[in-house]
């Protein structure tokens, strides 16, 4: 009887631990996606022509 109870306690603990690890992995994925989204938004804003005045410099001979 004692062995069965110990097995049930261990099985329950393993299930709790697996659920905790799934939650941690999900939180990491969400944070990573949020950082990636923020980084992409900044890069999209920064993209564009550096200078619109192309005739500022004289061409070399």
C-alpha positions as CSV (number, residue, x, y, z in Angstrom):
1,X,0.0,0.0,0.0
2,X,2.8,2.4,0.9
3,X,4.5,1.8,-2.5
4,X,1.3,2.6,-4.3
5,X,0.8,5.9,-2.4
6,X,4.4,6.9,-3.1
7,X,3.9,6.2,-6.7
8,X,0.8,8.3,-6.8
9,X,2.6,11.2,-5.1
10,X,5.5,11.0,-7.4
11,X,3.3,10.8,-10.5
12,X,1.3,13.9,-9.3
13,X,4.6,15.8,-8.7
14,X,5.9,14.9,-12.2
15,X,2.6,16.2,-13.7
16,X,2.9,19.5,-11.7
17,X,6.5,19.9,-12.8
18,X,5.7,19.2,-16.4
19,X,2.8,21.8,-16.3
20,X,5.2,24.4,-14.8
21,X,7.8,23.8,-17.5
22,X,5.1,24.2,-20.2
23,X,4.0,27.5,-18.6
24,X,7.6,28.7,-18.5
25,X,8.2,27.8,-22.1
26,X,5.0,29.6,-23.2
27,X,6.1,32.7,-21.3
28,X,9.4,32.6,-23.0
29,X,7.8,32.3,-26.4
30,X,5.5,35.2,-25.7
31,X,8.3,37.4,-24.5
32,X,10.5,36.5,-27.5
33,X,7.7,37.3,-29.9
34,X,7.0,40.6,-28.2
35,X,10.7,41.6,-28.4
36,X,10.9,40.5,-32.0
37,X,7.7,42.5,-32.9
38,X,9.1,45.6,-31.2
39,X,12.4,45.2,-32.9
40,X,10.8,44.8,-36.3
41,X,8.6,47.8,-35.7
42,X,11.6,50.0,-34.9
43,X,13.5,48.7,-38.0
44,X,10.5,49.4,-40.2
45,X,10.3,53.0,-38.9
46,X,14.1,53.4,-39.5
47,X,14.0,52.1,-43.1
48,X,13.9,54.6,-45.9
49,X,16.1,56.8,-48.0
50,X,19.1,58.2,-46.1
51,X,19.2,61.4,-48.1
52,X,16.7,62.7,-50.7
53,X,19.1,65.3,-52.0
54,X,21.1,63.2,-54.5
55,X,22.9,66.1,-56.2
56,X,24.7,67.5,-53.2
57,X,28.1,66.2,-54.3
58,X,29.9,66.7,-57.6
59,X,30.7,63.5,-59.5
60,X,34.4,62.7,-59.8
61,X,36.1,63.1,-63.2
